[in-house]
Structures are given as structure tokens and as C-alpha cells.
Amino acid sequence: MSNLIEVQNLRVTFPGETGPVEVVKGISLSVGNERVGIVGESGSGKSMTGRALMGLIPAPGRVTADKLTFKGQDILGLPERKLRHLRGMQMSMIMQDPKFSLNPVMTIGAQIAEVLEFHSDLPRSQRKQRVLEVLESVRIHDPERVMGLYPHEVSGGMGQRVMIAMMVIMEPALLIADEPTSALDVSVRGQVLEIMDDLVKRRGMGLLMISHDLGMVARWCDRVLVMYQGKIVEECAAGALADATHPYTRGLLASQPQLDETREFLPVLDRAKLEGAA
């Protein structure tokens, strides 16, 4: 299996009051036509990694790497114009909450059609038909009506489906999903994950899933990368996550409440021990 994206020694740095602060500290990873999960606490560098791969780290942030390629093409030094063309066409990223990602003054249909207008030369009539098709592919059963709605007029679950439709309408090779279900209730969460999984399988896409939810990643991904303080501290097959050996991963697993819970207190991470193991 050839890799879609390959990264070696990726670093993301921001200026701080006492000097540069590294939030991603020399990580290396690859993603092929598979589902790869990145898990860790808030602040571990997961989202910054995804944004760095997409070229979405704003100034004064700085991204460096020994290697950062997509389909064999070096994308670290690409001009913004060429990078914008690559984003959407070949790589897409689903953000956490549609309330903050969708434009509140544009209808849903207009926002999705805007992607086609920017990345293709389809005439207006064909763009509308394509928008209807992609909304149906994410199980929106009345796409004609939904196209005319504004983001505040749809539920969180439907808003997230709209975001997925917008990101996959150009059928990208790689989809990065940053906590795509964190704002949804449990019943809708499973539906959205099923939609993403179905799209990945049918279209042969690669998926990089960023999440706090270890159980979800173990269930929906093929491989799991565990991040702690800007570093990847462990990698394992998703099915073997419960048998992970790194103290940080063991701590994350142990801190999850269970339905048959008998412990009076959930354990907390021993940071002193983790410093030596990271």
C-alpha cells in the first residue's frame, strides 16, 4: 500500500514570552488508503498536527519538517495559491463544530456549490445537481429543501453531515477529521461515523481521525497514534489498543469510566513518571 502522506520530523512552533514554544515536537507518520486515529489529551498537539498537514497554521506559527509529502509531492514549500488548489481537491479537513465552520449568512447549497465553483468548471445547473447528489450521499433525505436553509436552521447532526458533504464533494484522496462528532449526542454520533466510514470505503480515501475518544477510534480505525506533549509516544493496531504498553496510553485507558464501574475514584495520570517515559 503506497502512502498518501508522509511526514518526518514535523515541528510546529509559536513565539512565546520567553522564546519559541514547540507544540508539535518532531513527529513522523504516514497515512495510506486506511483509517488512522490520533488520540491524546487536549493540548497534546493532535489538531495542530492536522492543521499543519493541511497548511493551515497561521502566522506567526512556523511549520518545519525534514519531509512532508502528499502523493510524493513536497507540500511544505508550496505557494499558497497551489496549496489552496490542493486543499479541497485532494485533501479536506472536517472541523469540530459546524456552528463555527459554516458561514451563517450563506445557504447550505450555496456554500457547498462554492467548493465546486472554486475547484471545477462545472456549469451552474450541473453544480446544483452535484450538490443534491452529495447531500443524498450523507443521508440527507430532503436535499432540495436543505439546500435552501441557513446553518442556524439545521440541527447539529445535520450540520455535521453538511460539513462532511462539503469536504468530500471533490472526492479527495485524504480526509482529516478533527473531533467530527464531539458536538453531537450519542445517537447522532454513530450515524455520522457510519457515513464517514462508508464514504472512505466506497471511495478508497485515506482517513486521519483526531479524537479524545479511545473507544471510538479503536472501533472505527485501523491504526492508532497516541500523542502526549507534542510527541507520538505509541503506535499500535486499533484492535490491540487495549493491550498498549506505554504508561500514558495505559493511563488514558484506565481513566475511562465503565458501565460496571466499581471504583470509587477514577485514576489520574502520574505526570512525574510520564516525563521519563515520553
N, C-alpha and C positions, 0 to 999 in steps of 0.2 A: 504494500500500500504506500503510494507516494504521499508526501506531506503537502498540505495546502500552505501552511505557515510554519516557518522555522525561526526560532529565536535563540540566540546565545548571548549570555551576559547582559540582559536588559536591565537598564537602570533608569529610574525616574527621580529627578531631583528638583526641589523647590528652594528658593532662598529663605533663610530664617534669620532671626535676630542675632544669633551667634554664629552664623555661617550656613552653608548649604545643608539641607536636610534630605536624606535619601528615603523615599517611601517605597521604592522597589529596588532591591539590592542584588543585582546581578543574577537574575533568574534565567533559566534556559528551559524551553519547552517546544513541543511540536504538536500540531493537530492535523490529522488527515481526514478522510471521509469517515468520521467516527464522532462519538459524543464524549467530550471531555469535561469533567466538572472541576471547578476550583472552589475550595471551601476554606473557611477561616473566620476569625472574629472580624467585627467592624474595625477598620484601620489596619488590617493585615496587608493591604496592597492589592486586593482582588480587582476592584473596579478600576484602579489606576493601571493595572496590567491590561485590562480590556481596552481602556481608552488609549493607552499607548500603542497597542496593536492597530487601532483604527486611525491613529494620527490626530487624536482629539485632546491632547494635553495642551492647555492654553499657556501662553506666556504669562509669567516668567518661568514656568515649568520647563524642564530640559530633559529630553529623552536621548539616551545613548545606548548602543548595543554593538557587540562585535559582529553580529549578524541578525538581520531582521528582513526576511524574505517572504513573499507571497507568490506561490506558484513559480518559485525560482527567481522572481524579480525583486531586486533590492528596493524596499519601500521607505527606508529610513530617510533617504535624501531626496525623495520625490518632491517636486514643486507642488504647492497647494492645489493648483489647477488640476494636475494629473491625479493627485490624491483624492480630490473631490469626485473625479470620474470613477475611480476605483471603488470608493465608498458608494454603496447602493447598487452598483453594477455587479461587483464581485464579493464585497464584504458588507455586512449590515450589522447593526447593533440595536438590540431592543433594550430600552431603558427601564428603570424600576417602576415608575408610576406614570400612566398615561395622562394624568391631570397636569403634570409638569412637562410633558413631552409633546403633546398635541397643541396646535395653535388654536386658541379659544375663539378667534374671530373668523376662522375658515371652516366651511363644512367639511365633513369627513371625506366625501367624494372628491372635493377639490384638493384636499391635502394628499390623498393617495395619487390622484391624477398628476399632481405636481412632480412626483417622482418620475413618472413616465415622460412628462414634458421635458424634464431636465436630461434624462438618460436615453431617450429614444426619439425617433422621428415619426411615431405613430400619429395619424390624424386624430382630431378631437373625437370623432364618432367611435373610432376603434379604442381610444383611451378609455372611454366610458364603458365599453363592453369588457375591456380587460379589468377595470376596477370592479365591476359586478362579479366577474369570474373569481377574482382573488378574495373578495368578501365571502363568496359562497365556499371557497376552499377552507376558510377558517370558521365554517359552520355558522355564519350569519344568514338566517333563513329568509330575511326580507331585505336583501341588499339595496333594492331600489329606494326603499324608504330610508334606510340607514345612511345612504349616500348624502341625503339632504339634511341630515341632523348635524348639530354642533356638538363638540366634545362634552359639554355640560349636560347634554340631553341623553347621554347613554350611561349605563352602569359601568362600574369598574371593570367587571369581567368583559363586557363588550368593548370597552375602550382598549383593553389589553389585546383583544383579538384584532381590533383595528390597527394597533401598533404592529402586530405580527404581520398583518396583510401588507402594510406599508413597507416593511423591511424585506418581505420575500417576493414582492411583485416583479422584481427584475431577476428572480431566481438566482440569488448569489451563491457562490460556492461555499462561503463560510458565514455562519450566523453566530454572533456573540450575544448572549442573553444575560443581562445583568439584573439579577434578582427579579425575573419576569413575573413572579407570582406573589411577591412579598406583600402587595397591597390588596390581595384578593382573599376572600373567605375560602374555607377548606373545600367546599363543594365545587366552586368555580375553578379552584386551583388545579384539580385533577383534569378538568376539561381542557384547560389551556395547555397543560403539559402534554396531553394526548394529541392535541392539534400540532404542537411543535414537533413531537416525535414522529407523527405521521408525515409531516412535510419533509423532515430530514430523511426519512426512509425512502419516500417516493421520489424525491428529487436528488438523492445522493449527496446531500450537503454535509459539511462538517459543522459541528455544534460545539461551542465553548460556553458552558453553563456556569455562571458565577452565582454562588448561593451560600447562605448560612445553614441551610437545611441539609444535614448529613444524610438523613434517611431518604430524602427526595433524590439527592444526587446518586446515592448508592442504587436506587431503584431505576433511574432513568438514564444513567450514563454508562459508558464502557470503562473509562479510566477516571481516576480521581487524583488531583493535585492538592496538597494541603499547604496553605500559606500561613506563615507566622512572622510578624515583624518584617514584612517585605521580602521574605525568602520562601522558597519551596522547600519544606522540611521533609516531605514524604510523598511518594507516588506509589499507587497501587491499583490493581484492577478493582472496579467498583464492587464486584461481588465479594471481594476479600477485605473491604473496608473495616468490617467488624474485627478483623484479625490484625489490623495495623499495629505497628510496634513503637512508633515514635511517642515519647511522653506527651507531647502536645496533642497529637491525634487521639491518644488514649484518654486524655483529659476532656477533650471535646465530646467523645463518645460517652464517657461516664457522666457528664453533666446533663445529658438528655433525660428528661423525666419519662417514666414508663407507665403504662396503664395499670400494671400490677405493682406499682411502686410501694415499697415498704420502708424505704429510708426516710428518716425524719428530716435530714438536710441533704441537699444535693452537694456533691464535692465541688471544690473550686480548684483552679489551676495553681500549681506551685510554681510561681514565676522564677524563683531563685534556681530551682532545678532545671527549668527550661532554658535559662540563659546559657548553661553549659552544653545543653543538647542541641540548641538551634544551629 
